[in-house]
Amino acid sequence: MARYFIQMEGDSQPGTDEEGFELPDDGAARSAALDALPDMLRETIPARDETELVVTVRDMHGRLIYTATLALHGEWKV
């Protein structure tokens, strides 16, 4: 198992993961990062129709190994 640090950035609350997660591999770290995005979006939706959320994964050496971005563009039609 290796330690990964997942950081979330966006309009709601940027956060720094100082403890990290023990995960079996890079693929598991990617999955954990992607699992975090819907929760971030749910917290943001009531506030606005336009937002961009970013989650990054760093390994135990501080190397950036994965980034995912989720963009929301809402538009009223009435």
C-alpha positions as CSV (number, residue, x, y, z in Angstrom):
1,M,0.0,0.0,0.0
2,A,1.2,3.5,-0.8
3,R,0.1,6.9,0.6
4,Y,-1.8,9.3,-1.7
5,F,-2.9,12.8,-1.1
6,I,-6.1,14.0,-2.7
7,Q,-6.7,17.7,-2.9
8,M,-9.9,19.3,-3.9
9,E,-10.1,22.8,-5.4
10,G,-13.1,24.8,-6.5
11,D,-15.5,27.5,-5.8
12,S,-16.8,25.9,-2.6
13,Q,-13.8,25.3,-0.5
14,P,-10.2,24.5,-1.5
15,G,-8.7,22.0,0.8
16,T,-5.4,20.4,1.4
17,D,-5.1,16.7,2.3
18,E,-2.3,16.6,4.9
19,E,-2.9,13.0,6.1
20,G,-3.4,11.2,2.8
21,F,-4.9,7.8,2.2
22,E,-3.4,4.4,2.1
23,L,-4.4,2.9,-1.2
24,P,-3.2,-0.2,-3.1
25,D,-2.2,1.6,-6.4
26,D,-2.5,4.6,-8.7
27,G,-5.8,3.3,-10.1
28,A,-7.4,3.2,-6.6
29,A,-6.2,6.8,-6.0
30,R,-7.8,7.8,-9.3
31,S,-11.1,6.2,-8.2
32,A,-11.0,7.9,-4.8
33,A,-10.5,11.3,-6.5
34,L,-13.4,10.7,-9.0
35,D,-15.6,9.6,-6.1
36,A,-15.1,12.9,-4.4
37,L,-16.3,15.1,-7.3
38,P,-20.0,14.4,-7.1
39,D,-20.0,15.4,-3.4
40,M,-18.2,18.6,-4.2
41,L,-20.7,19.4,-7.0
42,R,-23.7,18.8,-4.7
43,E,-22.3,21.4,-2.2
44,T,-21.9,23.9,-5.1
45,I,-25.1,23.5,-7.1
46,P,-27.4,25.5,-4.8
47,A,-25.0,28.5,-5.0
48,R,-24.5,28.9,-8.7
49,D,-25.0,27.6,-12.2
50,E,-21.4,27.9,-13.3
51,T,-18.5,26.3,-11.6
52,E,-15.4,24.3,-12.2
53,L,-14.2,21.7,-9.6
54,V,-10.7,20.2,-9.7
55,V,-9.4,17.2,-7.8
56,T,-5.7,16.3,-7.8
57,V,-3.8,13.3,-6.6
58,R,-0.2,13.3,-5.5
59,D,1.9,10.3,-4.5
60,M,3.9,10.1,-1.3
61,H,6.8,11.9,-2.9
62,G,4.6,14.9,-3.8
63,R,4.5,14.1,-7.5
64,L,1.3,15.0,-9.2
65,I,-0.1,11.8,-10.7
66,Y,-3.7,12.6,-11.7
67,T,-6.0,15.5,-12.2
68,A,-9.7,15.5,-12.9
69,T,-11.9,18.5,-13.7
70,L,-15.6,18.7,-13.6
71,A,-17.3,21.8,-15.2
72,L,-20.9,22.8,-14.6
73,H,-22.6,25.2,-17.0
74,G,-26.3,25.8,-16.2
75,E,-28.5,28.0,-18.3
76,W,-32.1,29.1,-17.7
77,K,-34.2,28.9,-20.9
78,V,-37.3,30.7,-19.6
